[in-house]
Amino acid sequence: MLRFQIHVDSRYLDDRSLPEENKYVFAYTVTIRNLDTQPARLVNRYWLITDGNGKTTEVSGAGVVGQQPTIQPGSEYSYTSGAVLESPVGTMEGHYEMEAEGGSLFKAAIPIFRLAVPKVVN
């Protein structure tokens, strides 16, 4: 299995959310860094999204944001996407299915990260 480092930054989108309708919109930016000596292509994604009420949603599919990038050794790939929760806090975690040179598949784990509405301090 090749070595990849995955980092996620999330932010709450106040202007797109409707808290009175239990609709909390978040954006997240994922950076995938190839720490190995050979390239790999991101083939599929899998997400487990859990809101603050314990409701889970699974999302899977080909690539990310319509792309299946090949990440070269020592380089990184970043993209931004979004999620909608029914509560002001939740988590996301998952994995990418990657294809190494020669066609072998492996999973690169996406560490759990938090989605949360910032606390308002008066």
One Martini backbone bead per residue (centre of mass of N, CA, C, O) as a GRO file, in nm:
protein
  122
    1MET     BB    1   0.096   0.036   0.022
    2LEU     BB    2   0.059   0.352  -0.009
    3ARG     BB    3   0.148   0.685   0.088
    4PHE     BB    4  -0.094   0.897   0.253
    5GLN     BB    5  -0.202   1.235   0.312
    6ILE     BB    6  -0.492   1.357   0.498
    7HIS     BB    7  -0.657   1.679   0.482
    8VAL     BB    8  -0.913   1.869   0.671
    9ASP     BB    9  -1.125   2.153   0.604
   10SER     BB   10  -1.386   2.323   0.778
   11ARG     BB   11  -1.705   2.504   0.706
   12TYR     BB   12  -1.950   2.730   0.766
   13LEU     BB   13  -2.259   2.822   0.579
   14ASP     BB   14  -2.461   3.067   0.664
   15ASP     BB   15  -2.584   3.170   0.376
   16ARG     BB   16  -2.702   2.849   0.322
   17SER     BB   17  -2.852   2.832   0.582
   18LEU     BB   18  -3.149   2.679   0.781
   19PRO     BB   19  -3.208   2.642   1.103
   20GLU     BB   20  -3.531   2.650   1.107
   21GLU     BB   21  -3.492   2.374   0.899
   22ASN     BB   22  -3.246   2.194   0.960
   23LYS     BB   23  -3.008   2.353   0.775
   24TYR     BB   24  -2.662   2.263   0.748
   25VAL     BB   25  -2.388   2.414   0.584
   26PHE     BB   26  -2.090   2.265   0.443
   27ALA     BB   27  -1.744   2.299   0.393
   28TYR     BB   28  -1.469   2.112   0.231
   29THR     BB   29  -1.110   2.066   0.238
   30VAL     BB   30  -0.903   1.851   0.050
   31THR     BB   31  -0.575   1.705   0.115
   32ILE     BB   32  -0.363   1.510  -0.101
   33ARG     BB   33  -0.064   1.333  -0.017
   34ASN     BB   34   0.224   1.202  -0.172
   35LEU     BB   35   0.469   0.990   0.010
   36ASP     BB   36   0.570   0.844  -0.231
   37THR     BB   37   0.736   0.693  -0.538
   38GLN     BB   38   0.439   0.665  -0.661
   39PRO     BB   39   0.172   0.679  -0.838
   40ALA     BB   40  -0.188   0.768  -0.800
   41ARG     BB   41  -0.534   0.693  -0.843
   42LEU     BB   42  -0.843   0.832  -0.795
   43VAL     BB   43  -1.142   0.643  -0.811
   44ASN     BB   44  -1.286   0.644  -0.518
   45ARG     BB   45  -1.550   0.711  -0.278
   46TYR     BB   46  -1.606   0.728   0.094
   47TRP     BB   47  -1.879   0.822   0.312
   48LEU     BB   48  -1.939   0.904   0.662
   49ILE     BB   49  -2.228   1.064   0.787
   50THR     BB   50  -2.275   1.238   1.106
   51ASP     BB   51  -2.500   1.359   1.309
   52GLY     BB   52  -2.612   1.485   1.620
   53ASN     BB   53  -2.859   1.253   1.602
   54GLY     BB   54  -2.721   0.984   1.451
   55LYS     BB   55  -2.740   1.028   1.159
   56THR     BB   56  -2.671   0.837   0.865
   57THR     BB   57  -2.455   0.876   0.570
   58GLU     BB   58  -2.386   0.734   0.254
   59VAL     BB   59  -2.107   0.798   0.026
   60SER     BB   60  -2.058   0.704  -0.322
   61GLY     BB   61  -1.798   0.706  -0.587
   62ALA     BB   62  -1.659   0.854  -0.845
   63GLY     BB   63  -1.437   1.022  -0.733
   64VAL     BB   64  -1.395   1.388  -0.737
   65VAL     BB   65  -1.552   1.642  -0.862
   66GLY     BB   66  -1.534   1.476  -1.151
   67GLN     BB   67  -1.259   1.331  -1.062
   68GLN     BB   68  -0.942   1.125  -1.140
   69PRO     BB   69  -0.667   1.173  -0.998
   70THR     BB   70  -0.322   1.195  -1.037
   71ILE     BB   71  -0.070   1.139  -0.788
   72GLN     BB   72   0.229   1.243  -0.742
   73PRO     BB   73   0.520   1.234  -0.615
   74GLY     BB   74   0.521   1.491  -0.372
   75SER     BB   75   0.227   1.560  -0.422
   76GLU     BB   76  -0.091   1.741  -0.457
   77TYR     BB   77  -0.453   1.735  -0.385
   78SER     BB   78  -0.730   1.966  -0.419
   79TYR     BB   79  -1.066   2.004  -0.273
   80THR     BB   80  -1.414   2.117  -0.285
   81SER     BB   81  -1.698   2.058  -0.074
   82GLY     BB   82  -2.018   1.924   0.057
   83ALA     BB   83  -2.261   1.948   0.339
   84VAL     BB   84  -2.575   1.835   0.488
   85LEU     BB   85  -2.736   1.903   0.791
   86GLU     BB   86  -2.975   1.859   1.077
   87SER     BB   87  -2.731   1.975   1.241
   88PRO     BB   88  -2.472   2.175   1.400
   89VAL     BB   89  -2.341   1.879   1.417
   90GLY     BB   90  -2.060   1.666   1.299
   91THR     BB   91  -1.936   1.394   1.089
   92MET     BB   92  -1.649   1.273   0.896
   93GLU     BB   93  -1.565   0.978   0.699
   94GLY     BB   94  -1.319   0.752   0.522
   95HIS     BB   95  -1.235   0.674   0.169
   96TYR     BB   96  -0.999   0.596  -0.078
   97GLU     BB   97  -0.973   0.460  -0.394
   98MET     BB   98  -0.671   0.334  -0.517
   99GLU     BB   99  -0.440   0.335  -0.804
  100ALA     BB  100  -0.177   0.174  -0.893
  101GLU     BB  101   0.067   0.080  -1.050
  102GLY     BB  102  -0.069  -0.204  -1.228
  103GLY     BB  103  -0.381  -0.189  -1.074
  104SER     BB  104  -0.374  -0.176  -0.782
  105LEU     BB  105  -0.575  -0.169  -0.491
  106PHE     BB  106  -0.640   0.091  -0.240
  107LYS     BB  107  -0.672   0.240   0.081
  108ALA     BB  108  -0.740   0.579   0.191
  109ALA     BB  109  -0.769   0.728   0.478
  110ILE     BB  110  -1.019   0.934   0.633
  111PRO     BB  111  -1.025   1.123   0.878
  112ILE     BB  112  -1.193   1.232   1.121
  113PHE     BB  113  -1.432   1.508   1.113
  114ARG     BB  114  -1.563   1.825   1.188
  115LEU     BB  115  -1.892   1.965   1.202
  116ALA     BB  116  -1.944   2.322   1.293
  117VAL     BB  117  -2.099   2.561   1.452
  118PRO     BB  118  -2.019   2.845   1.560
  119LYS     BB  119  -1.983   3.015   1.835
  120VAL     BB  120  -2.160   3.267   1.990
  121VAL     BB  121  -2.022   3.575   2.114
  122ASN     BB  122  -2.139   3.851   2.332
   0.00000   0.00000   0.00000
